[in-house]
Amino acid sequence: MKRKIIFYSNYFLDFYSKQDSKTKEKIDFVLDLIRNVERVPIKFLKYLEGTDGLYEVRVLTNKKSIRIFSFFDEGNLIILINCFTKKKYKTPKNELEIGIRLKEEYFSEKLERKSK
């Protein structure tokens, strides 16, 4: 099984480009795992309750805990949207709201493209 990972807009790529090489390696490792492993451990990909299909990709380094919001589309497609460095135990409400908004934006744009 191979999942296709795509990026919605430049949110993920902008975040990724600002990371040091070690952090990029960790992110790449986790994304490869998600692409290739059928049952991804919750340590790396977790469903966020009450978000209507939002997941967080979890990347842990020695110095920081990175979260990349994503969701599935058409079965095995993962769309990476906003990213942030988690500073507290609880996911910040404003980041969650951004993730939900971006997911809605993605599907709304997709529907628009199909209707043209």
N, C-alpha and C positions, 0 to 999 in steps of 0.2 A: 504494500500500500504506500502510495506516495501522495502527500497533500501538496497542493499548489498554494504558495503564499504570495499574496500581492499586497501592495501598499496603497492605501487610499490617500490621495493628495501627497503632500511632502512631510506630513507630521512625523512619521517614523524616521525617514531619511535625514531630516534636519537634526533630530535628536541624535541619531546614530553617528552622524558626521562630527559631532562635538565630543565624542567619547575617545578615551585613550585606547591604544592598541590592545591592551589586555582586556579591557571591558568589551571591545568589539569582538574579540575572540570568544568571550563568554556568551555574548548575544548570538553570535554565529552558531556556536555549539547547540544552544537551546533551540534555535530555529531549525537547525538540521534534525534535531531529535523530533521536533513536532512534524517536520516534513516526512520523516521515515518510520517512526514508531507508531504502530497501530493504537496501542493504549498508552497514551502519554501520562506519566505520573503527575499527580496533583502538585507535586513540588515544582513542576515546570509550567503547567497549564491548569488554571483553576476557573471553574464556572462561578460567576458572581451572582449570588441569589438576589432576586428582586430587580434584575436589570434587563429582563426580556432578551436573553441570549448573549450577553456580554461576557467575555472571558478575559482573564489577565494572564499574559505570558510573564513568568517570573524568572528573573535573572539575578542571581546572588553573586556578588564578588566579595573580596575581603573588606572592601571599604563601603560598599553601598548595596542597596536593594532596589533593583530597577523593575518597573512594571510597564508592560506594553499592552494596552487594551486591544482586543481583537474580537472577531465574531466569524461565524461560518456563513457561507453563501453557496448555494448549489451543491450541498453535500460536503465536499471536502476542501472548500476554498476558505482560506483564512485571510481576512483583511486586517492589516495592522494599522491602527489609528494612533491616537495620542499616547505619548510615553512620558514617564516622569521618574524621578528618583524618590523612592518612598523614605520618608524621614521618621514616621511614627508607625505604630502597630496597625492602626486603622487607616484604610484607604481614604484620602481626602475627598470630601463630598463634592467639591468643585471639579476635581479630576473625573470623578464618576459621571457627573452631569455633562462634562465635555465629551466623554466617551459615548454616552447615550445619544447626545445630540449629533455627533459625527456619524454614528451608525444610522440614525434616521435620515441624515443628509445623504449618505451613500445610497440607501435604498430608494429615496425620493429621486435622486439623479438617475439611477438605473432605470426606474419606471419611466422617467421623462425620455430617456434615450430610446427605450423600446417603443414608445408611442409615436415616435417621429418616423 
